[in-house]
Amino acid sequence: MWTLADQMARVANGEWSSENERTNAVPPFFLVDTPEAATALVDLENGWPGPEGFKDAFKQLWGL
């Protein structure tokens, strides 16, 4: 949802480009509760990959 809101604001201001879309799609922060979880996020290029199995759950929910 954040990505969509960010892109709508950029389009409205004439600032959207495909180059900044990927950069701004990765939130600059993560909330974690263990040092191990923080370490796992250090070098992610495309942001947090989501919880285990979420893609399959999404497809099942929406009948895809």
PDBQT receptor file of N, H, CA, C and O in Angstrom, charges set to zero:
ATOM      1  N   MET A   1       0.823  -1.188   0.000  1.00  0.00    +0.000 N 
ATOM      2  CA  MET A   1       0.000   0.000   0.000  1.00  0.00    +0.000 C 
ATOM      3  C   MET A   1       0.870   1.255   0.000  1.00  0.00    +0.000 C 
ATOM      4  O   MET A   1       0.551   2.242  -0.663  1.00  0.00    +0.000 OA
ATOM      5  N   TRP A   2       1.972   1.206   0.750  1.00  0.00    +0.000 N 
ATOM      6  H   TRP A   2       2.231   0.404   1.289  1.00  0.00    +0.000 HD
ATOM      7  CA  TRP A   2       2.839   2.380   0.788  1.00  0.00    +0.000 C 
ATOM      8  C   TRP A   2       3.336   2.745  -0.604  1.00  0.00    +0.000 C 
ATOM      9  O   TRP A   2       3.386   3.924  -0.954  1.00  0.00    +0.000 OA
ATOM     10  N   THR A   3       3.702   1.750  -1.396  1.00  0.00    +0.000 N 
ATOM     11  H   THR A   3       3.661   0.793  -1.112  1.00  0.00    +0.000 HD
ATOM     12  CA  THR A   3       4.216   2.005  -2.737  1.00  0.00    +0.000 C 
ATOM     13  C   THR A   3       3.177   2.714  -3.589  1.00  0.00    +0.000 C 
ATOM     14  O   THR A   3       3.502   3.660  -4.307  1.00  0.00    +0.000 OA
ATOM     15  N   LEU A   4       1.941   2.269  -3.516  1.00  0.00    +0.000 N 
ATOM     16  H   LEU A   4       1.677   1.501  -2.933  1.00  0.00    +0.000 HD
ATOM     17  CA  LEU A   4       0.869   2.890  -4.290  1.00  0.00    +0.000 C 
ATOM     18  C   LEU A   4       0.640   4.335  -3.868  1.00  0.00    +0.000 C 
ATOM     19  O   LEU A   4       0.508   5.214  -4.720  1.00  0.00    +0.000 OA
ATOM     20  N   ALA A   5       0.593   4.590  -2.574  1.00  0.00    +0.000 N 
ATOM     21  H   ALA A   5       0.700   3.877  -1.881  1.00  0.00    +0.000 HD
ATOM     22  CA  ALA A   5       0.401   5.957  -2.085  1.00  0.00    +0.000 C 
ATOM     23  C   ALA A   5       1.560   6.863  -2.509  1.00  0.00    +0.000 C 
ATOM     24  O   ALA A   5       1.350   8.009  -2.909  1.00  0.00    +0.000 OA
ATOM     25  N   ASP A   6       2.778   6.341  -2.418  1.00  0.00    +0.000 N 
ATOM     26  H   ASP A   6       2.949   5.411  -2.093  1.00  0.00    +0.000 HD
ATOM     27  CA  ASP A   6       3.957   7.106  -2.828  1.00  0.00    +0.000 C 
ATOM     28  C   ASP A   6       3.886   7.451  -4.311  1.00  0.00    +0.000 C 
ATOM     29  O   ASP A   6       4.148   8.589  -4.700  1.00  0.00    +0.000 OA
ATOM     30  N   GLN A   7       3.533   6.470  -5.137  1.00  0.00    +0.000 N 
ATOM     31  H   GLN A   7       3.320   5.546  -4.821  1.00  0.00    +0.000 HD
ATOM     32  CA  GLN A   7       3.472   6.713  -6.579  1.00  0.00    +0.000 C 
ATOM     33  C   GLN A   7       2.365   7.710  -6.933  1.00  0.00    +0.000 C 
ATOM     34  O   GLN A   7       2.555   8.556  -7.807  1.00  0.00    +0.000 OA
ATOM     35  N   MET A   8       1.215   7.619  -6.264  1.00  0.00    +0.000 N 
ATOM     36  H   MET A   8       1.061   6.932  -5.554  1.00  0.00    +0.000 HD
ATOM     37  CA  MET A   8       0.127   8.570  -6.547  1.00  0.00    +0.000 C 
ATOM     38  C   MET A   8       0.571  10.000  -6.229  1.00  0.00    +0.000 C 
ATOM     39  O   MET A   8       0.289  10.928  -6.988  1.00  0.00    +0.000 OA
ATOM     40  N   ALA A   9       1.266  10.169  -5.104  1.00  0.00    +0.000 N 
ATOM     41  H   ALA A   9       1.495   9.415  -4.488  1.00  0.00    +0.000 HD
ATOM     42  CA  ALA A   9       1.744  11.507  -4.736  1.00  0.00    +0.000 C 
ATOM     43  C   ALA A   9       2.767  12.012  -5.745  1.00  0.00    +0.000 C 
ATOM     44  O   ALA A   9       2.747  13.190  -6.102  1.00  0.00    +0.000 OA
ATOM     45  N   ARG A  10       3.649  11.152  -6.206  1.00  0.00    +0.000 N 
ATOM     46  H   ARG A  10       3.665  10.195  -5.916  1.00  0.00    +0.000 HD
ATOM     47  CA  ARG A  10       4.657  11.562  -7.186  1.00  0.00    +0.000 C 
ATOM     48  C   ARG A  10       4.028  11.897  -8.542  1.00  0.00    +0.000 C 
ATOM     49  O   ARG A  10       4.439  12.854  -9.198  1.00  0.00    +0.000 OA
ATOM     50  N   VAL A  11       3.036  11.111  -8.960  1.00  0.00    +0.000 N 
ATOM     51  H   VAL A  11       2.703  10.333  -8.428  1.00  0.00    +0.000 HD
ATOM     52  CA  VAL A  11       2.345  11.411 -10.219  1.00  0.00    +0.000 C 
ATOM     53  C   VAL A  11       1.649  12.767 -10.114  1.00  0.00    +0.000 C 
ATOM     54  O   VAL A  11       1.718  13.575 -11.040  1.00  0.00    +0.000 OA
ATOM     55  N   ALA A  12       0.983  13.017  -8.990  1.00  0.00    +0.000 N 
ATOM     56  H   ALA A  12       0.927  12.361  -8.237  1.00  0.00    +0.000 HD
ATOM     57  CA  ALA A  12       0.272  14.281  -8.792  1.00  0.00    +0.000 C 
ATOM     58  C   ALA A  12       1.215  15.485  -8.839  1.00  0.00    +0.000 C 
ATOM     59  O   ALA A  12       0.817  16.575  -9.251  1.00  0.00    +0.000 OA
ATOM     60  N   ASN A  13       2.463  15.284  -8.417  1.00  0.00    +0.000 N 
ATOM     61  H   ASN A  13       2.786  14.399  -8.083  1.00  0.00    +0.000 HD
ATOM     62  CA  ASN A  13       3.451  16.369  -8.420  1.00  0.00    +0.000 C 
ATOM     63  C   ASN A  13       4.340  16.369  -9.652  1.00  0.00    +0.000 C 
ATOM     64  O   ASN A  13       5.259  17.180  -9.761  1.00  0.00    +0.000 OA
ATOM     65  N   GLY A  14       4.062  15.448 -10.591  1.00  0.00    +0.000 N 
ATOM     66  H   GLY A  14       3.315  14.789 -10.502  1.00  0.00    +0.000 HD
ATOM     67  CA  GLY A  14       4.878  15.371 -11.797  1.00  0.00    +0.000 C 
ATOM     68  C   GLY A  14       6.283  14.856 -11.542  1.00  0.00    +0.000 C 
ATOM     69  O   GLY A  14       7.198  15.167 -12.305  1.00  0.00    +0.000 OA
ATOM     70  N   GLU A  15       6.474  14.070 -10.479  1.00  0.00    +0.000 N 
ATOM     71  H   GLU A  15       5.731  13.817  -9.860  1.00  0.00    +0.000 HD
ATOM     72  CA  GLU A  15       7.803  13.596 -10.098  1.00  0.00    +0.000 C 
ATOM     73  C   GLU A  15       8.007  12.101 -10.314  1.00  0.00    +0.000 C 
ATOM     74  O   GLU A  15       9.097  11.601 -10.037  1.00  0.00    +0.000 OA
ATOM     75  N   TRP A  16       7.012  11.370 -10.795  1.00  0.00    +0.000 N 
ATOM     76  H   TRP A  16       6.127  11.776 -11.021  1.00  0.00    +0.000 HD
ATOM     77  CA  TRP A  16       7.142   9.915 -10.902  1.00  0.00    +0.000 C 
ATOM     78  C   TRP A  16       8.006   9.544 -12.094  1.00  0.00    +0.000 C 
ATOM     79  O   TRP A  16       7.919  10.159 -13.157  1.00  0.00    +0.000 OA
ATOM     80  N   SER A  17       8.837   8.532 -11.907  1.00  0.00    +0.000 N 
ATOM     81  H   SER A  17       8.907   8.032 -11.044  1.00  0.00    +0.000 HD
ATOM     82  CA  SER A  17       9.604   7.938 -13.005  1.00  0.00    +0.000 C 
ATOM     83  C   SER A  17       9.788   6.463 -12.696  1.00  0.00    +0.000 C 
ATOM     84  O   SER A  17       9.738   6.061 -11.533  1.00  0.00    +0.000 OA
ATOM     85  N   SER A  18       9.999   5.662 -13.712  1.00  0.00    +0.000 N 
ATOM     86  H   SER A  18      10.040   5.988 -14.656  1.00  0.00    +0.000 HD
ATOM     87  CA  SER A  18      10.197   4.231 -13.479  1.00  0.00    +0.000 C 
ATOM     88  C   SER A  18      11.474   3.974 -12.691  1.00  0.00    +0.000 C 
ATOM     89  O   SER A  18      11.570   2.962 -11.998  1.00  0.00    +0.000 OA
ATOM     90  N   GLU A  19      12.459   4.871 -12.780  1.00  0.00    +0.000 N 
ATOM     91  H   GLU A  19      12.381   5.693 -13.343  1.00  0.00    +0.000 HD
ATOM     92  CA  GLU A  19      13.700   4.696 -12.031  1.00  0.00    +0.000 C 
ATOM     93  C   GLU A  19      13.461   4.828 -10.529  1.00  0.00    +0.000 C 
ATOM     94  O   GLU A  19      13.992   4.036  -9.750  1.00  0.00    +0.000 OA
ATOM     95  N   ASN A  20      12.670   5.814 -10.113  1.00  0.00    +0.000 N 
ATOM     96  H   ASN A  20      12.239   6.457 -10.745  1.00  0.00    +0.000 HD
ATOM     97  CA  ASN A  20      12.471   5.984  -8.673  1.00  0.00    +0.000 C 
ATOM     98  C   ASN A  20      11.413   5.048  -8.112  1.00  0.00    +0.000 C 
ATOM     99  O   ASN A  20      11.287   4.931  -6.893  1.00  0.00    +0.000 OA
ATOM    100  N   GLU A  21      10.652   4.381  -8.964  1.00  0.00    +0.000 N 
ATOM    101  H   GLU A  21      10.754   4.475  -9.954  1.00  0.00    +0.000 HD
ATOM    102  CA  GLU A  21       9.623   3.455  -8.477  1.00  0.00    +0.000 C 
ATOM    103  C   GLU A  21      10.238   2.331  -7.653  1.00  0.00    +0.000 C 
ATOM    104  O   GLU A  21       9.775   2.062  -6.544  1.00  0.00    +0.000 OA
ATOM    105  N   ARG A  22      11.270   1.668  -8.170  1.00  0.00    +0.000 N 
ATOM    106  H   ARG A  22      11.646   1.887  -9.071  1.00  0.00    +0.000 HD
ATOM    107  CA  ARG A  22      11.890   0.547  -7.445  1.00  0.00    +0.000 C 
ATOM    108  C   ARG A  22      12.588   1.037  -6.186  1.00  0.00    +0.000 C 
ATOM    109  O   ARG A  22      12.508   0.390  -5.143  1.00  0.00    +0.000 OA
ATOM    110  N   THR A  23      13.263   2.158  -6.270  1.00  0.00    +0.000 N 
ATOM    111  H   THR A  23      13.329   2.684  -7.118  1.00  0.00    +0.000 HD
ATOM    112  CA  THR A  23      13.962   2.692  -5.105  1.00  0.00    +0.000 C 
ATOM    113  C   THR A  23      12.991   2.997  -3.978  1.00  0.00    +0.000 C 
ATOM    114  O   THR A  23      13.260   2.682  -2.819  1.00  0.00    +0.000 OA
ATOM    115  N   ASN A  24      11.866   3.608  -4.314  1.00  0.00    +0.000 N 
ATOM    116  H   ASN A  24      11.648   3.865  -5.256  1.00  0.00    +0.000 HD
ATOM    117  CA  ASN A  24      10.905   4.011  -3.299  1.00  0.00    +0.000 C 
ATOM    118  C   ASN A  24       9.968   2.891  -2.870  1.00  0.00    +0.000 C 
ATOM    119  O   ASN A  24       9.203   3.057  -1.920  1.00  0.00    +0.000 OA
ATOM    120  N   ALA A  25      10.016   1.752  -3.557  1.00  0.00    +0.000 N 
ATOM    121  H   ALA A  25      10.637   1.617  -4.329  1.00  0.00    +0.000 HD
ATOM    122  CA  ALA A  25       9.185   0.614  -3.177  1.00  0.00    +0.000 C 
ATOM    123  C   ALA A  25       9.759  -0.131  -1.975  1.00  0.00    +0.000 C 
ATOM    124  O   ALA A  25       9.052  -0.912  -1.339  1.00  0.00    +0.000 OA
ATOM    125  N   VAL A  26      11.021   0.099  -1.662  1.00  0.00    +0.000 N 
ATOM    126  H   VAL A  26      11.595   0.734  -2.179  1.00  0.00    +0.000 HD
ATOM    127  CA  VAL A  26      11.660  -0.573  -0.532  1.00  0.00    +0.000 C 
ATOM    128  C   VAL A  26      11.639   0.373   0.667  1.00  0.00    +0.000 C 
ATOM    129  O   VAL A  26      12.339   1.385   0.666  1.00  0.00    +0.000 OA
ATOM    130  N   PRO A  27      10.836   0.052   1.698  1.00  0.00    +0.000 N 
ATOM    131  CA  PRO A  27      10.792   0.928   2.865  1.00  0.00    +0.000 C 
ATOM    132  C   PRO A  27      12.169   1.073   3.503  1.00  0.00    +0.000 C 
ATOM    133  O   PRO A  27      12.938   0.112   3.522  1.00  0.00    +0.000 OA
ATOM    134  N   PRO A  28      12.495   2.245   4.021  1.00  0.00    +0.000 N 
ATOM    135  CA  PRO A  28      13.822   2.459   4.592  1.00  0.00    +0.000 C 
ATOM    136  C   PRO A  28      13.960   1.938   6.023  1.00  0.00    +0.000 C 
ATOM    137  O   PRO A  28      14.978   2.189   6.668  1.00  0.00    +0.000 OA
ATOM    138  N   PHE A  29      12.970   1.226   6.525  1.00  0.00    +0.000 N 
ATOM    139  H   PHE A  29      12.143   1.022   6.001  1.00  0.00    +0.000 HD
ATOM    140  CA  PHE A  29      13.022   0.756   7.906  1.00  0.00    +0.000 C 
ATOM    141  C   PHE A  29      12.333  -0.602   8.049  1.00  0.00    +0.000 C 
ATOM    142  O   PHE A  29      11.502  -0.988   7.227  1.00  0.00    +0.000 OA
ATOM    143  N   PHE A  30      12.699  -1.303   9.103  1.00  0.00    +0.000 N 
ATOM    144  H   PHE A  30      13.374  -0.989   9.771  1.00  0.00    +0.000 HD
ATOM    145  CA  PHE A  30      12.090  -2.578   9.455  1.00  0.00    +0.000 C 
ATOM    146  C   PHE A  30      11.933  -2.610  10.969  1.00  0.00    +0.000 C 
ATOM    147  O   PHE A  30      12.781  -2.081  11.688  1.00  0.00    +0.000 OA
ATOM    148  N   LEU A  31      10.884  -3.210  11.455  1.00  0.00    +0.000 N 
ATOM    149  H   LEU A  31      10.195  -3.640  10.872  1.00  0.00    +0.000 HD
ATOM    150  CA  LEU A  31      10.716  -3.429  12.888  1.00  0.00    +0.000 C 
ATOM    151  C   LEU A  31      11.041  -4.895  13.158  1.00  0.00    +0.000 C 
ATOM    152  O   LEU A  31      10.380  -5.794  12.637  1.00  0.00    +0.000 OA
ATOM    153  N   VAL A  32      12.047  -5.122  13.964  1.00  0.00    +0.000 N 
ATOM    154  H   VAL A  32      12.584  -4.392  14.388  1.00  0.00    +0.000 HD
ATOM    155  CA  VAL A  32      12.455  -6.484  14.294  1.00  0.00    +0.000 C 
ATOM    156  C   VAL A  32      12.591  -6.604  15.804  1.00  0.00    +0.000 C 
ATOM    157  O   VAL A  32      12.747  -5.604  16.505  1.00  0.00    +0.000 OA
ATOM    158  N   ASP A  33      12.530  -7.846  16.303  1.00  0.00    +0.000 N 
ATOM    159  H   ASP A  33      12.403  -8.658  15.734  1.00  0.00    +0.000 HD
ATOM    160  CA  ASP A  33      12.598  -8.023  17.747  1.00  0.00    +0.000 C 
ATOM    161  C   ASP A  33      13.764  -8.888  18.218  1.00  0.00    +0.000 C 
ATOM    162  O   ASP A  33      13.866  -9.217  19.400  1.00  0.00    +0.000 OA
ATOM    163  N   THR A  34      14.642  -9.253  17.284  1.00  0.00    +0.000 N 
ATOM    164  H   THR A  34      14.559  -8.986  16.324  1.00  0.00    +0.000 HD
ATOM    165  CA  THR A  34      15.838 -10.000  17.682  1.00  0.00    +0.000 C 
ATOM    166  C   THR A  34      17.027  -9.544  16.842  1.00  0.00    +0.000 C 
ATOM    167  O   THR A  34      16.845  -9.081  15.716  1.00  0.00    +0.000 OA
ATOM    168  N   PRO A  35      18.222  -9.668  17.368  1.00  0.00    +0.000 N 
ATOM    169  CA  PRO A  35      19.422  -9.337  16.574  1.00  0.00    +0.000 C 
ATOM    170  C   PRO A  35      19.541 -10.210  15.332  1.00  0.00    +0.000 C 
ATOM    171  O   PRO A  35      20.017  -9.747  14.295  1.00  0.00    +0.000 OA
ATOM    172  N   GLU A  36      19.113 -11.468  15.424  1.00  0.00    +0.000 N 
ATOM    173  H   GLU A  36      18.727 -11.844  16.266  1.00  0.00    +0.000 HD
ATOM    174  CA  GLU A  36      19.195 -12.368  14.280  1.00  0.00    +0.000 C 
ATOM    175  C   GLU A  36      18.291 -11.901  13.142  1.00  0.00    +0.000 C 
ATOM    176  O   GLU A  36      18.672 -11.960  11.973  1.00  0.00    +0.000 OA
ATOM    177  N   ALA A  37      17.100 -11.439  13.489  1.00  0.00    +0.000 N 
ATOM    178  H   ALA A  37      16.791 -11.391  14.438  1.00  0.00    +0.000 HD
ATOM    179  CA  ALA A  37      16.180 -10.933  12.468  1.00  0.00    +0.000 C 
ATOM    180  C   ALA A  37      16.753  -9.682  11.804  1.00  0.00    +0.000 C 
ATOM    181  O   ALA A  37      16.611  -9.499  10.595  1.00  0.00    +0.000 OA
ATOM    182  N   ALA A  38      17.391  -8.832  12.583  1.00  0.00    +0.000 N 
ATOM    183  H   ALA A  38      17.507  -8.981  13.565  1.00  0.00    +0.000 HD
ATOM    184  CA  ALA A  38      18.010  -7.626  12.030  1.00  0.00    +0.000 C 
ATOM    185  C   ALA A  38      19.150  -7.979  11.091  1.00  0.00    +0.000 C 
ATOM    186  O   ALA A  38      19.278  -7.379  10.024  1.00  0.00    +0.000 OA
ATOM    187  N   THR A  39      19.970  -8.932  11.464  1.00  0.00    +0.000 N 
ATOM    188  H   THR A  39      19.866  -9.419  12.331  1.00  0.00    +0.000 HD
ATOM    189  CA  THR A  39      21.094  -9.348  10.638  1.00  0.00    +0.000 C 
ATOM    190  C   THR A  39      20.622  -9.892   9.293  1.00  0.00    +0.000 C 
ATOM    191  O   THR A  39      21.267  -9.662   8.270  1.00  0.00    +0.000 OA
ATOM    192  N   ALA A  40      19.506 -10.606   9.288  1.00  0.00    +0.000 N 
ATOM    193  H   ALA A  40      18.982 -10.792  10.119  1.00  0.00    +0.000 HD
ATOM    194  CA  ALA A  40      18.985 -11.190   8.051  1.00  0.00    +0.000 C 
ATOM    195  C   ALA A  40      18.518 -10.128   7.056  1.00  0.00    +0.000 C 
ATOM    196  O   ALA A  40      18.385 -10.419   5.867  1.00  0.00    +0.000 OA
ATOM    197  N   LEU A  41      18.268  -8.909   7.518  1.00  0.00    +0.000 N 
ATOM    198  H   LEU A  41      18.375  -8.672   8.483  1.00  0.00    +0.000 HD
ATOM    199  CA  LEU A  41      17.755  -7.851   6.650  1.00  0.00    +0.000 C 
ATOM    200  C   LEU A  41      18.828  -6.902   6.129  1.00  0.00    +0.000 C 
ATOM    201  O   LEU A  41      18.525  -6.017   5.329  1.00  0.00    +0.000 OA
ATOM    202  N   VAL A  42      20.051  -7.065   6.556  1.00  0.00    +0.000 N 
ATOM    203  H   VAL A  42      20.297  -7.784   7.206  1.00  0.00    +0.000 HD
ATOM    204  CA  VAL A  42      21.105  -6.088   6.277  1.00  0.00    +0.000 C 
ATOM    205  C   VAL A  42      21.312  -5.803   4.791  1.00  0.00    +0.000 C 
ATOM    206  O   VAL A  42      21.360  -4.634   4.408  1.00  0.00    +0.000 OA
ATOM    207  N   ASP A  43      21.435  -6.798   3.958  1.00  0.00    +0.000 N 
ATOM    208  H   ASP A  43      21.396  -7.748   4.270  1.00  0.00    +0.000 HD
ATOM    209  CA  ASP A  43      21.790  -6.571   2.562  1.00  0.00    +0.000 C 
ATOM    210  C   ASP A  43      20.684  -6.899   1.558  1.00  0.00    +0.000 C 
ATOM    211  O   ASP A  43      20.980  -7.263   0.420  1.00  0.00    +0.000 OA
ATOM    212  N   LEU A  44      19.436  -6.778   1.952  1.00  0.00    +0.000 N 
ATOM    213  H   LEU A  44      19.195  -6.481   2.876  1.00  0.00    +0.000 HD
ATOM    214  CA  LEU A  44      18.347  -7.070   1.024  1.00  0.00    +0.000 C 
ATOM    215  C   LEU A  44      18.245  -5.979  -0.031  1.00  0.00    +0.000 C 
ATOM    216  O   LEU A  44      18.123  -4.802   0.309  1.00  0.00    +0.000 OA
ATOM    217  N   GLU A  45      18.292  -6.348  -1.294  1.00  0.00    +0.000 N 
ATOM    218  H   GLU A  45      18.391  -7.304  -1.571  1.00  0.00    +0.000 HD
ATOM    219  CA  GLU A  45      18.218  -5.369  -2.378  1.00  0.00    +0.000 C 
ATOM    220  C   GLU A  45      16.786  -4.982  -2.704  1.00  0.00    +0.000 C 
ATOM    221  O   GLU A  45      16.530  -3.851  -3.119  1.00  0.00    +0.000 OA
ATOM    222  N   ASN A  46      15.850  -5.903  -2.525  1.00  0.00    +0.000 N 
ATOM    223  H   ASN A  46      16.058  -6.821  -2.188  1.00  0.00    +0.000 HD
ATOM    224  CA  ASN A  46      14.462  -5.654  -2.914  1.00  0.00    +0.000 C 
ATOM    225  C   ASN A  46      13.520  -5.576  -1.735  1.00  0.00    +0.000 C 
ATOM    226  O   ASN A  46      12.317  -5.785  -1.891  1.00  0.00    +0.000 OA
ATOM    227  N   GLY A  47      14.043  -5.278  -0.554  1.00  0.00    +0.000 N 
ATOM    228  H   GLY A  47      15.020  -5.109  -0.427  1.00  0.00    +0.000 HD
ATOM    229  CA  GLY A  47      13.193  -5.176   0.615  1.00  0.00    +0.000 C 
ATOM    230  C   GLY A  47      12.878  -6.525   1.231  1.00  0.00    +0.000 C 
ATOM    231  O   GLY A  47      13.381  -7.560   0.796  1.00  0.00    +0.000 OA
ATOM    232  N   TRP A  48      12.048  -6.492   2.236  1.00  0.00    +0.000 N 
ATOM    233  H   TRP A  48      11.639  -5.651   2.589  1.00  0.00    +0.000 HD
ATOM    234  CA  TRP A  48      11.668  -7.703   2.961  1.00  0.00    +0.000 C 
ATOM    235  C   TRP A  48      10.896  -8.630   2.045  1.00  0.00    +0.000 C 
ATOM    236  O   TRP A  48       9.958  -8.187   1.382  1.00  0.00    +0.000 OA
ATOM    237  N   PRO A  49      11.258  -9.903   1.987  1.00  0.00    +0.000 N 
ATOM    238  CA  PRO A  49      10.608 -10.822   1.064  1.00  0.00    +0.000 C 
ATOM    239  C   PRO A  49       9.210 -11.265   1.499  1.00  0.00    +0.000 C 
ATOM    240  O   PRO A  49       8.537 -11.970   0.748  1.00  0.00    +0.000 OA
ATOM    241  N   GLY A  50       8.765 -10.874   2.674  1.00  0.00    +0.000 N 
ATOM    242  H   GLY A  50       9.312 -10.301   3.284  1.00  0.00    +0.000 HD
ATOM    243  CA  GLY A  50       7.435 -11.262   3.152  1.00  0.00    +0.000 C 
ATOM    244  C   GLY A  50       7.484 -12.538   3.964  1.00  0.00    +0.000 C 
ATOM    245  O   GLY A  50       8.499 -13.234   3.968  1.00  0.00    +0.000 OA
ATOM    246  N   PRO A  51       6.390 -12.855   4.655  1.00  0.00    +0.000 N 
ATOM    247  CA  PRO A  51       6.371 -14.065   5.462  1.00  0.00    +0.000 C 
ATOM    248  C   PRO A  51       6.385 -15.319   4.598  1.00  0.00    +0.000 C 
ATOM    249  O   PRO A  51       5.937 -15.304   3.452  1.00  0.00    +0.000 OA
ATOM    250  N   GLU A  52       6.895 -16.379   5.152  1.00  0.00    +0.000 N 
ATOM    251  H   GLU A  52       7.259 -16.391   6.084  1.00  0.00    +0.000 HD
ATOM    252  CA  GLU A  52       6.974 -17.663   4.456  1.00  0.00    +0.000 C 
ATOM    253  C   GLU A  52       5.593 -18.093   3.963  1.00  0.00    +0.000 C 
ATOM    254  O   GLU A  52       4.643 -18.148   4.744  1.00  0.00    +0.000 OA
ATOM    255  N   GLY A  53       5.483 -18.395   2.679  1.00  0.00    +0.000 N 
ATOM    256  H   GLY A  53       6.254 -18.350   2.045  1.00  0.00    +0.000 HD
ATOM    257  CA  GLY A  53       4.237 -18.910   2.114  1.00  0.00    +0.000 C 
ATOM    258  C   GLY A  53       3.174 -17.876   1.795  1.00  0.00    +0.000 C 
ATOM    259  O   GLY A  53       2.060 -18.250   1.427  1.00  0.00    +0.000 OA
ATOM    260  N   PHE A  54       3.474 -16.584   1.923  1.00  0.00    +0.000 N 
ATOM    261  H   PHE A  54       4.379 -16.281   2.222  1.00  0.00    +0.000 HD
ATOM    262  CA  PHE A  54       2.431 -15.585   1.710  1.00  0.00    +0.000 C 
ATOM    263  C   PHE A  54       1.950 -15.537   0.261  1.00  0.00    +0.000 C 
ATOM    264  O   PHE A  54       0.784 -15.229   0.014  1.00  0.00    +0.000 OA
ATOM    265  N   LYS A  55       2.819 -15.834  -0.696  1.00  0.00    +0.000 N 
ATOM    266  H   LYS A  55       3.766 -16.084  -0.496  1.00  0.00    +0.000 HD
ATOM    267  CA  LYS A  55       2.396 -15.801  -2.099  1.00  0.00    +0.000 C 
ATOM    268  C   LYS A  55       1.353 -16.879  -2.380  1.00  0.00    +0.000 C 
ATOM    269  O   LYS A  55       0.371 -16.630  -3.079  1.00  0.00    +0.000 OA
ATOM    270  N   ASP A  56       1.564 -18.065  -1.840  1.00  0.00    +0.000 N 
ATOM    271  H   ASP A  56       2.362 -18.267  -1.272  1.00  0.00    +0.000 HD
ATOM    272  CA  ASP A  56       0.591 -19.143  -2.030  1.00  0.00    +0.000 C 
ATOM    273  C   ASP A  56      -0.727 -18.820  -1.332  1.00  0.00    +0.000 C 
ATOM    274  O   ASP A  56      -1.799 -19.088  -1.875  1.00  0.00    +0.000 OA
ATOM    275  N   ALA A  57      -0.652 -18.247  -0.137  1.00  0.00    +0.000 N 
ATOM    276  H   ALA A  57       0.218 -18.029   0.304  1.00  0.00    +0.000 HD
ATOM    277  CA  ALA A  57      -1.872 -17.874   0.584  1.00  0.00    +0.000 C 
ATOM    278  C   ALA A  57      -2.648 -16.812  -0.186  1.00  0.00    +0.000 C 
ATOM    279  O   ALA A  57      -3.875 -16.873  -0.255  1.00  0.00    +0.000 OA
ATOM    280  N   PHE A  58      -1.948 -15.842  -0.763  1.00  0.00    +0.000 N 
ATOM    281  H   PHE A  58      -0.950 -15.792  -0.707  1.00  0.00    +0.000 HD
ATOM    282  CA  PHE A  58      -2.585 -14.791  -1.552  1.00  0.00    +0.000 C 
ATOM    283  C   PHE A  58      -3.299 -15.387  -2.767  1.00  0.00    +0.000 C 
ATOM    284  O   PHE A  58      -4.448 -15.051  -3.053  1.00  0.00    +0.000 OA
ATOM    285  N   LYS A  59      -2.601 -16.277  -3.475  1.00  0.00    +0.000 N 
ATOM    286  H   LYS A  59      -1.668 -16.550  -3.243  1.00  0.00    +0.000 HD
ATOM    287  CA  LYS A  59      -3.195 -16.912  -4.664  1.00  0.00    +0.000 C 
ATOM    288  C   LYS A  59      -4.431 -17.720  -4.297  1.00  0.00    +0.000 C 
ATOM    289  O   LYS A  59      -5.435 -17.679  -5.008  1.00  0.00    +0.000 OA
ATOM    290  N   GLN A  60      -4.363 -18.454  -3.193  1.00  0.00    +0.000 N 
ATOM    291  H   GLN A  60      -3.548 -18.487  -2.615  1.00  0.00    +0.000 HD
ATOM    292  CA  GLN A  60      -5.509 -19.243  -2.773  1.00  0.00    +0.000 C 
ATOM    293  C   GLN A  60      -6.685 -18.342  -2.382  1.00  0.00    +0.000 C 
ATOM    294  O   GLN A  60      -7.830 -18.616  -2.744  1.00  0.00    +0.000 OA
ATOM    295  N   LEU A  61      -6.399 -17.278  -1.650  1.00  0.00    +0.000 N 
ATOM    296  H   LEU A  61      -5.470 -17.056  -1.357  1.00  0.00    +0.000 HD
ATOM    297  CA  LEU A  61      -7.439 -16.350  -1.223  1.00  0.00    +0.000 C 
ATOM    298  C   LEU A  61      -8.170 -15.728  -2.407  1.00  0.00    +0.000 C 
ATOM    299  O   LEU A  61      -9.392 -15.588  -2.382  1.00  0.00    +0.000 OA
ATOM    300  N   TRP A  62      -7.423 -15.356  -3.441  1.00  0.00    +0.000 N 
ATOM    301  H   TRP A  62      -6.430 -15.470  -3.461  1.00  0.00    +0.000 HD
ATOM    302  CA  TRP A  62      -8.005 -14.673  -4.592  1.00  0.00    +0.000 C 
ATOM    303  C   TRP A  62      -8.301 -15.605  -5.756  1.00  0.00    +0.000 C 
ATOM    304  O   TRP A  62      -8.666 -15.148  -6.839  1.00  0.00    +0.000 OA
ATOM    305  N   GLY A  63      -8.148 -16.914  -5.543  1.00  0.00    +0.000 N 
ATOM    306  H   GLY A  63      -7.852 -17.285  -4.663  1.00  0.00    +0.000 HD
ATOM    307  CA  GLY A  63      -8.494 -17.885  -6.578  1.00  0.00    +0.000 C 
ATOM    308  C   GLY A  63      -7.633 -17.801  -7.819  1.00  0.00    +0.000 C 
ATOM    309  O   GLY A  63      -8.118 -17.982  -8.936  1.00  0.00    +0.000 OA
ATOM    310  N   LEU A  64      -6.358 -17.527  -7.623  1.00  0.00    +0.000 N 
ATOM    311  H   LEU A  64      -5.964 -17.380  -6.716  1.00  0.00    +0.000 HD
ATOM    312  CA  LEU A  64      -5.437 -17.404  -8.758  1.00  0.00    +0.000 C 
ATOM    313  C   LEU A  64      -4.696 -18.689  -9.002  1.00  0.00    +0.000 C 
ATOM    314  O   LEU A  64      -3.879 -18.765  -9.919  1.00  0.00    +0.000 OA
TER     315      LEU A  64
